[in-house]
Amino acid sequence: MTAKQIAFCEAWILTLNKTEAARRAGYSERSAATIGYENLKKPEIREYIHARLRTLAHTADMEEAMAFLTKVMRGEVKDQFGLDVSVADRLKAAEQLMKRYAAVENQQAESGAREIKILSQPWEDSEG
């Protein structure tokens, strides 16, 4: 991977925005959206991002982050003074949740990944 690609990965981890990550990595303003899209399709970049996220031991996993944002959005979390979180902060939490859902859906759509669950139960003999 190139230095720019690594910089892109690090910026994407911070922003979750492919265009902004490309800009921060030093790609031109004109090509940032295209480069960001192309970079996220590259297996080596995706693996780097996944590996980097796994090494961030202090980072909450996706489930924990989503649960926290949901609590903030619903007003279940108090601020440092024990007061209700502002409507503006609740809206920001909702916006962040939607960005994460969109990122996951986009990755699934781009990779063509579909989860299929096969449930099997033992056949019971009806004459039994």
N, C-alpha and C positions, 0 to 999 in steps of 0.2 A: 504494500500500500504506500501511496505517496504521503508526504507531509501534509498536503492540503486535504487529502482524504481523512487522515487521522484528525486534523483540526475540524473537519466537517463533522465527524463522529462525536467529538467532544462537545461541539456547539449544539448538535442535535439532542444530545443527552440533556443539556441545559434548557433548550427552548422547545423541543418537540415540534419544531417548525423547519421543514426541509429547506425552504427558501432563505429564511433567516440564518440557518446553519451554514448554508453555502456562502452567503454574504460574509459572515464572520470568519469563514475559513479562507477568504480572499478571492473567491470567484467573482467575476464581474456581475454588476447589477443586472445587466441585460440577460445573462445566461443563468442566473442563480436559481430560478424556479426549475428550469430544465435539468441542470446539473444536480440539484437536490433530489429531484424525482429519480434520475438515473442512478445516483449514488445509493439510494435506499433499496434499489433493486439488485445491487451487486452482492452476491453471497458473502464475499470476504468482508465487506463493510457491515453487513447485517450481523455476521459472526463477531466482529470486533465490538460492535455496540452491545450485543448480548453478553459477551465475555466481560466487557468493561462494567456493565451494570451488575454482574454477579460479584465483581471484586469490590464494589462499593458497599462494604459491610455495614456502614453507618446509614445506608440508604434504605428507606422502607421499601418493601416489595409492593408490587402493583395492587394487590388486594388490600394491604394496610393503607396505602395512599388513597385508594378509592373509598374505603370505609371512612377515613378521616374527612375527606372532602364532602362526602355525603352527610356526615354529622354536622359539619359547618353549614352546609347548604340548608339543612333542616332546622338550624338554630339550636342544636343540641350541645354545642360547645360554647363556653364562656370565654371572654377575653382575659387578659392578665389581671384585671381588676374585679373579675367576677361578674361583669356585665354581659348582657346579650350582645352577640356579634351583630355588627351593622348590616343593613340590607345590602349595602354596596359589597361588603365582604362575602355575604351569602351568594350574591350574584356572581362574584368572581369565582367562588368555589363551584358553582353550577357550570360556569364557562369552562373551567379547568376539567371538570368531569366530562363534559361533552367533547373537548379536544382529545382526551385520552380514549374515549369510546370511538371517536372518528379515526384516530391513529390505528387502533387495533383493527377496526373494520377495513380500513384501507390496506393494511398489511395482509389481511386474510384475502381480500379481493385480488390484490396484486399477485399473491403467491398461488392463488387458486386453491388455497387450503380450505378444506371443509371437514368439520368434525362429524363423524358418523358413529353412532353408538349402536351396537348390536346387543340386544338383550336376549338371552336364551334361558328357557326354563325346561326342566326335564319333562318329557312327555309322560303323562299319567295314563295308565291303562284304565279306560272307562269301564271295563268289564270286571276290574279288580276286586 
